[in-house]
Amino acid sequence: MKRLLYGVAYYDEYMPYERLSTDIDMMKAAGINVVRIAESTWSTHEPQDGMFNFSSVDRVLDAMYQAGIDVIIGTPTYAVPAWMVKEHPLVLAETPDGPGRYGARQIMDITNPTYLFYAERIIRKLIGHVSQHPAVIGYQIDNETKHYRTSGPNVQQRFVKYIRNKFNTLEELNREFGLDYWSNRINSWEEFPSIVGTINGSLGAEFAHFQRQLVTEFLAWQASIVNEYKRSDQFVTHNFDFEWRGYSFGVQPDVNHFEASKALDIAGVDIYHPSQNELTGKEISFGGDVIRSLKGTNYFVLETQAQAFPNWTPYPGQLRLQAFSHLASGANMVEYWHWHSIHNSFETYWKGLLSHDFASNPTYEEALTIGCDFARLSPNLLNLKKSNRAAFLVSNEALTALEWFPLPGGNTNYNDIVRLMYDQMYEMNIGCDVLHPGSSESFEQYDLIIIPALYAATDDLLIKLNQYVYNGGHVVYTFKSGFTDEHVKVRAGMQPWIIGDACGIQYSQFVEPKGVCLKGDPFNVGTDHNGINTWMELLTPTTAEALAWYDHPHWGAYAAITTNQYGQGKAIYIGCLPSIKVIRKILERACRDAMLWGLDQEIQFPLIVKIGKNESGRTIRYYFNYSDHLNSFFYPHESGTELLTDHPICTGEKIELERWGIAIIEENTYPSA
């Protein structure tokens, strides 16, 4: 990358009247230097089977090139045209809810041969048509791809083949998955039932794993086609998304990001989040940490919000705060969905940088300042390198397993636990990477690994985690960790299996807490925050020190939270779901034990600190005020320059941040040779 990219998704096909030249003038004024086009309009590019019309693409490409604006071409495969479904209705995914119906996007079966035939044809026609155009810098394959719950007969048949390759015999399958239960035993491959009706969590979780693999294969297939056409100076990317709760929240259940990203040159992401008084930066940070960790390098934000829903119209200053927050996590591109607000159909009120009148507005006017600063500061901020000493270990398999065996009450899932832990580390200004079960070779580079609810895991992974602690690492486990193997088969020994050695505990019973709190308020959080909910394991320390006991007439003999020295390292185990304030205290203790507590931890939320090194090797420190009132702090590091104002900053100087304000300090000192 030679410059920071600041862009928008642009749909000339959606415009109610001709205004391409006007849009480009406004983009240039705002410092927009890249647009993404074409990914949503298959039916425009191929209005009938085999009839292609790329005139709308050509006119935008030519106009953008003349204006000096780069273009990313999206393969338009995530929304199928009506003619295809009319001729071939089976291209729609059959899900557990029944056959698909045309209308929405992302309703196709990504394994259907007919769909794949048409998808390959439009990819080849479009990419072959545009690949040599000088405006095109790269390609986005598909859009927020998932498996869309496809589970029809063809998918079931593929799953049986997958299972036959994984297990040598039916006897092995029946034993590992416990299929004797309720006469679910399978005695011949020909009688293998549809997974749609299964009550067996092992079989269901394996099918979810298989469905995620379909996504990995689909994206790799698309990338391989695009790679046949792309120039050496062009890239392939994809916009991954997350569990959706009206905004980007947690680990995506339907995609293994780590596997699916292997086919890409650059990982990309879509991040949406609450705004106005609910803007915290947590989703920006979490999403950025996940996507940066996929390939261990900088990434693209291919979609984020400008105005979005009516209740997400940002307060003054928030658009700038958001844009630089993406850069602080390692993004080299910030691109809005989208440029203009559309006037019809489903996303009419998912507003773009421009409102429906296409006129200037306060959000657009704030974008003018961002584009100007991105252009001016690209040499200082591009390709930020981050070296975090803490990491989270997340697992699609653990997520799926807990969906099959949810916690009592059904109000807390895997991602709730992940975000509970992550958000506290974020508020304490401790930078984190994100690992997955296949990252075990990378464990040793971290001083602390936080492991939420690792319910399903291989013996090998748990042994490697024990070795990591023994060699001097620090781990924080939550409840439900190590409970089942990779097939969601409960281990037949004392819990927590294997990691009990490092944690110095054991248990065989667990209950749903009712009115239980921690004995004696051990973390000094006060009565209102000393209770627990949802889950409690009755822990017996073997070599561990109890940090908290349960306060209960019968369960008071059992530990709730423990710490244990194991070899050169320490393992904390949280056997219940305590309050946020208790979690905060536990994680602070772990960070101090791991020597991660420093000057930046004296500055905490709503002031957020992000750190990295630029291409010159100088340290860049971002400071964000995620609040609606002025905040100040005393700058504790080496003297430098505040880049937005070009103002020199001295060690110990008081810095005031206006509400939703930003300071970016580049230290004066170069690294030693």
N, C-alpha and C positions, 0 to 999 in steps of 0.2 A: 504494500500500500504506500502511495506517495502523498496522500492527503486524507484528512478526515472526510467522510462522506456524510452529507446532510441531504435527506431526500424525502420523497413522497411516493406513494402509489398513485398512478395517474390513469384514468379511464376516459379517453377521448370518446369512446363508444357510448358513454353514459350521458354525454353533454346534451342539454336541451336545445342548444344553438351553438353555432360556430364561434369558438373563442380560443383556439390553440395559441395564436400569437400573443393574445392578452395574457393567457396563463403563463406562458414562457416569460413574458416581461415581468410578471409578478414573482415568478420563481427566481429569476435572476436577481431581482431586488432583495429577495429574502436569503440569498446565498445558497439556494437549492442547487446542488451540483450532481444529483443522481435521481432518476425516477425508475420505478418498476412498472412494467406494463405487461399486458397480454395474458396473465395467468387466469383470468376469470371469464374469458369471452370466447370459449370454444365455438359456440353456435354462431358467432359473428365471423370467425375465421373459416369455419366449414359449415355454411348454412344448410347444405344438403350433403348426403353421403358422397364423398369424393369430389365435391365442388369447393375449391379453396379460394379465399379472398383475404389477402393480407394488406389491403390498401390502407386500413386504419392503422396498422402497425407501421407501414412504410412512411406515412405522412408524419407520424410522431417521431420516428427515428430520424428522418431527415431534418425536421424542425429542431429537435433536441441537439443534433450534431452541429447545426449552424449556430446554436446558442451556446455551445460548449458544455452541455449537460450530458453526463453519461447515462446509459440505459442498461437496466437488468431486464432480461426477457424471462418471463415465467412460462413454464409448460402448462397449457390450459386443461389439465386432465382431471381436476378435482370436481368439476361440475359438467356433467354430460349433457349433450344437446338432446332436444325432444325427439328428433328424427331417429336417433340411435335406439332410444327406449321403445319407440313405436315399432321399429323393425325387429328389435331384439330385447324383449322385456326382461330376459334373464340376466342382463347386465346389471340389474339392480340387486343389491345385496339382500339375501334372505337372512333375517335375524331371528332371535328367539321370539320377537313380536310378530313374525310372519313375513310374507313377501313385501318387498319394497314398493313404494309409490313415488311416482315422479313429482318433482317440484323443488325440493331443497337441494343444496349441494351435498357432496360427500355421502351419496346414497348408493354408490356402485360397489360391486364385488371386485376387489382389486386382484382377484385370482381368475376371474372369468376370461376365457380365451378370446371371446368376441370383443369384450371391452379392451383387452390388452392389444388386440389387432388394431383397433381404431386409435387407441392411445399412442401406440408406436407410430402409426401413420401420421397423426397430427404433429407429434414431436419431430419426426424427421422432416416433414414438410416445412414446419415453422422454423426450426433451428437451421436447417439447410438454407432456408431463404434469408435469414438474418445474420448468420454467423460471421460473414465477412464485412458486415457494416461497421464502419469505424466508431460509431457511437456505442456499440455493444461491448460492455466490459465483463459481463458474466450472465449466469443463468440460475434461476431458482427453479428447482424441480418440484412440481406439484405444489401443494399448499396445505400446511398443517395436517399432514397425512396421518391417518390412523387406520385401524382395520375395520372400523364402522360396524363392529359386531357381526361381520359376515360369518355365517355358520350353516349355509345351505348344504345340499347333498354333495356338491363337488368339493367343498371345504372339508366336510366330514371324511370323504374318501382320501383326501390328501393327508388328513390328520392320522388316519390309520396307517398309511405308508410311513409317516414320520415316526409313529410309535413303534412300528416293526423295525425300523432302523435303529431306534434307541434301545430297545429291549431285545435280548437274544431270543427269549421264549415267552409264551403267554404265562407260564408258571412264574417267571420272574416279575412280569407286570402285575399279576394278581397278588403276589406276595408284597411287592413294594407299595402298591396302592390300596391294599386291604380290601380287595373286591369280593371277598367271600361275604362281606357284610350285606345283609338284605338280598342275598342271592344275586349280587351284581357281578359275580364271577363270570369271566369271559372264557369260554372253552374252545372257541375257534375264531379265527380272524374274520371269517365270513359273517359271524353273528355280532360283530362289534357294533354296539348301539350308537345312536346320535348322542353327542355330548350335551345337547340342548336341555335334555331332561335330567341330567345326572344330579345325584345328591352327594356324590363322592368328591370331597374337596381336593384330593390329590389329582384325580382325573380332570376336574374342572380347572385347577391351577395350571396343570400341564397344557390344557387347551388354550388358556390365556397366554402362556409362554409361546405356544405355537402361533397364535394370532399375532403377537408382537413380532415374531420372526417373519411373518408374511409382510409386515411393513418394512422391515429391514431389507428383505429381498426385493420388494417393489421399488424402493428408492434406489437401491444399487442398480437395478435394471434400468431405471430411467437415467441414472447418471452415466451408465455405460453407453447408452445411445447418444446422449449429449456429448460425451467425450469424443465420439467419432467425428464431430463437427467443430468443436470449439477450438479456437486458436490457443497457442501456448500462453498468451497474455490474458486469457479469460479464465474465470473461475466457475465452479459449480457449488451452489449452496442450497440450503433448504431452511424454511422457517418452522422450527419446532415450537410446540406450545405445551401447556401444562394442564394439570387438573383444573377444571373450570368451575368457579363458584360465582359466576357473574363477573369474574376477573381472574387473572392468572394466580394460582394458589400453590400447588405442590407438584410432586413427581407425577408425570403423565402415566396413568395406568395402562394405556393402550400402545405405548411405544417404548422400546428400550433405546433411549437416546444415545447411549454409549456405543451400542452396536450399529444403529442406523446411521450414525454420523461418520462411520469409517469410509463410506463411499464419497464423501464430500471433500472439496478443497478447503472450504471455510464453513464453519458451523454458523447457523443463523437462528434467530428466535423472534417470536412475537410475545410482547409483554404488555398487558393491560392491568390497571390497578385502580383502586379508589382514589378520589381526588378531593380537592377543597380541604375541609378540616380533617378528612380521613387519610390524607396523603402522608405516608410515613417513609417511603423509599424501600420498604422491606421486600416488596415483590420485584422491584427493579434489581435489588441486590441479590435476592435468591435466584431469580432467573438468570442473571448475568453470571453468577458463580457456577451454576449448573452448566451453562452453555460454554463458558470459557474452559471448564474442566474437561469437556468432551474431547478436545484435541490439544489441550494444554497451551492454547494460544488465543490471540484476539479473535473477536467474533463480530457478526453483524446483527444489529437490531433491525429486522426487516419490516416489522410493524410495531408501532406503539401509538398511544392516543394523542390526538391534538385536542379536539373537544369531546369526541365520542358521544356517549349518552348525554342528554340534556343536563343531568345532575352531575356530570363530570367536567363541565366547562371549568377550566382551571382559573384559580385566583391569579391576579397579577404576580409575576415572578415564578410561578410554579412550572411553566413550560421550560424556562431556563434551568431551573433546579433539576427537573427530570432529565433533560438532555445531557447535562454534565454529569449527572449520577450514572447514566449509562456509560459514559466515557471512563468514569472512575472505576468501574468494574471490569474494564478491558475492552469495551466496544470500540470499533473503528468506524461504525456507521450508525446513525440514528435516522430512521425513516418512518414517517407517519403513515398510518392508514386513516385517512388518505388525504389527497389534495383538496378536493371539493366535496361538499355534501351532495348526495344524490337526491333525486326528486321523486323516485318511485321505489316500491317493493320493500323487501324485508329490512334492509339496513338504512332506510330513509333517515332515521334519527341517530345513526352512528355518525356523528358529524365530523367533517374533515377540518383541515387547517382553515379553509374558507367555509363560511356558512352558505345557506341556500341562495343567498343573493349574490354570491361570488365577489362581494366587495371586501375591502380592507376591514379588519376588525381587531380588537385588542390582542387576541391570540396570534393572529398573523403578524401584527406589528411587533410582538415579542419575538416571533420567529426571525424577524429581520436582524435582531441583535444577536441571536444565536448563530445564524449563518455567518455573520460578520466575524464573530469571535472564533468560530470553528476555522474559518479561512486564515485568520491572523495567527492563531495559536497551533495550527497543525504541526509545525516543526517541534513544538514543545510537548504536545499531548498525544500524538499519533503513536500507535504500537506500544502502549503502556504495558510494561511487564510487571507482574505481581508475584511475590514470593511469600505465600502464606505458610504459616507454621501449624495451623489448625485445619482440620478437615472434617466433613460429615461423610459417613458411609451410608448410602441409600441403596435400596434393593427393590426392583420390580417384583421379584419373587416374594419377598416379605410382604409387600403391599397387597399382592393378590391373595396370599394365604390369609391375611387378616380380613380380607373381604369375605372369604369363605367362613372364617371363624371370628366374627366381629366381637368387639368388647361389649360388655353388658350395657344395655340402654340404647345402643346403636347410634350414639351421638358423637363418638370419637373414633376416627379411623387413623390409618397409618400416617397420612399427610398432616393430620392435626398434631400428631406427636412430633413429626419432623419440624413443622413450622414453630411449634412451641419452643423447641430447643434452638432452632436457627434464629428466631427473632430475638432471643435473649443475647446470643452472641453478637448479632448485628447491633443491638442497642449498646453493648459494651465496647463496640468498635474493635472487635477482634476479627480480622479477615479470615475467610474460610474458603477452601476448595471443596469440591464434591467428588467423592470416590464411589466406586461400585464394587461388587464382589470380585470382578476380574482385575481390580487394580492392586492386588496384593503385593506386586513387586514395587509399588510406590509407597507403601506404608511407612518405610523407614525415614522418609524425608520430612515427616510430620512429628511434632512434639506431642500433639493431642489429636485423638480421633473420637468424634462423638457418634454413637451408634444407636439410633432410635429403633426400638422394636424390631430387631432382626429375627423375626419369628421363624423364617425358613432359611436354612443355610447348610452348606456342606460341612462335613467334618474337617476337610482341608482348610476351609476359610477360618473356622473357629480355632484350629490349631495355629494357623499363621497369626491370628490376632493375639493368642496367648504368647507366642514367640515375640511378637512386637512389644508387648508389655514387659516381658522378661528382659528384653534387650534395652529397656529404658524408656519405652513409650508410655503415654498416659491415655487411658480410655475411659469414657463415660458410657455405660450401657443403660438403657431403660428396661423396664419389665418386658416380658415375652421374648427376650432375646435368647437364641440358641435352643428354642423349645422343640422345633421339628427339623427334620433333614430337608434336603432339597426337593423331596417328593411330598412334603407336608405330612410326613409320617412322624408321629410323636416318638421321641426317643425313649427307649425302655429303661433308662437309668434315672438317677437322681438329677433333678434340675438345679441350676441351668447347665445343660450338658456341655462338657469340655471346658467352657469358659468359667465354670465354677472353680476350677483350679486357680485361674488368675484373679477371680473376684473373691475367693476365699469364703464362699457361702454355699448353702444347699437349701432346697425346699422341695416339698412334694404336694403342698396344698396351697390353694389360693381362693379368695372369696371376693364378693362384691361388697365394698365398704358401705356401711350405713351409719352415719354419725361418727365416723372414726377420725381422729386427728393424730398429730404427732406428739408424743409425750414430752411435756415440759417446754414446748416451743423452742426446739433446739437451734433454729436458725434466726431467732429473734425477729419474726415477721409479724407478730401480733395474732391475737385470737382469730380475727376475720380471715387470715391467710394461712392458718396452720392446719386446716383440714385437708383430707384427701378424698378423691372420688373415683368412680368407675372401676378401679382394679386395685387389688393388693395381694402380693405374694407373701407368704409367711416364711420369712427368711431366717435361717439359723446360721450364724457366723461360724466358720471353722477356724480360719486364720484372720478373718476380716475384723476391723473395728467398726462398730455400729455408729453411724452418724445420727441416726434417729430410730426410735422404737415406736411401735403403735401404742396409742393410749386407748386401751380397751380392756374390759374385765376378763376376757378370754384370750384375745390375741396380743395382749401386752407383753407376752414372753418372746415375741418375735420382732426381729429387726425389720425396718422399713427401707432404710438407705444405709449403704455400707461403703467403706473404702478399704483397700487391701494393698499392701506392698507385696509385689511379686517380682522376684529378681531385682532388676534395677529400676523397674517402673511401678506404676500404680493403676489400679482399676477401681472406679466408682461404679456401684450398681444401684439403680433406683428401682425398687420393687413395687412401686405404686405410682399413682398419678397425683402428684401434689399440686399446689398452687403455682402460679407463674412466679411469685416472689420466692418461693422455695427453690424452684428450678434455677432462678437467677443466682441464688446464693450457692447452690451446688456447682454450677458452671463457673462461677467466679473462683471458687476454691480449686477446681480442676485447673483453671487457667493459671492461677498463682503457683500451684504445684508444678506445672509444666513450664514455668518461667515465661509465661506469655503476658504477664501483667506489667505494663509500662506507663510511660507518660500519656499515651493516647487514651488509656483507660480512665484517666482522671477527667476526661471529657466524654460525657455520655449523652445518649439520646435525650432531647431532640437534636443535639449537635452530633453529626455523624462525620467520621474521619475515614477516608480511603487513601491508600498509599500504593505507589508503584514507582518504577524507574522508566524514564523516557529513553529514546534512542541514543541520546548523548550520555546516558548513564547517570544523569542527575535524578535525585529523588523528587517526585511530584507528590504533594500532599493536598488533597481535596478536603475542604471543610464545608458542610452543608447544614443549614438551619431548617430543620423540618418542623417548623412551628409558625404560628401566626403572630408572634411577637419577637422583638429584638432579643438576641442572645449574644453574650460575649465570652471570650476565653483569653487566656494568656498563652501566646504561642511558645511552646516549650523546646523547639528544635533549632537546628542550625539556621542562621540568617539566610534570607533568600529574597525573591521577588514575587509579589502578588501579581499574577499574570493578567488578570482581567483589568486591573487599573495601572499596571506597570509601576506599582509603588513598592519601594524597598521595605522589607520586614526584618526586624531584629529579634533575636532571641529574647523572650520575656515580654515582648510587646503585646499590649492588649488589642485584640481584634474584635470588632463589633460586626455582627451579621444582622442585617435587616431581616424582617420576617420573610421566610422562604429564600434567604440569601445564600450566596456562595462566595468562598474565597479559594483560590488555587495558588499554592505557593511552590515555586521551584527553588530548591536549595541552591546556594551559590557554589557549594563544594562539588567538584568532580570526583568520581571514584579514583582511588589510587591505581597507578598502572600495575 
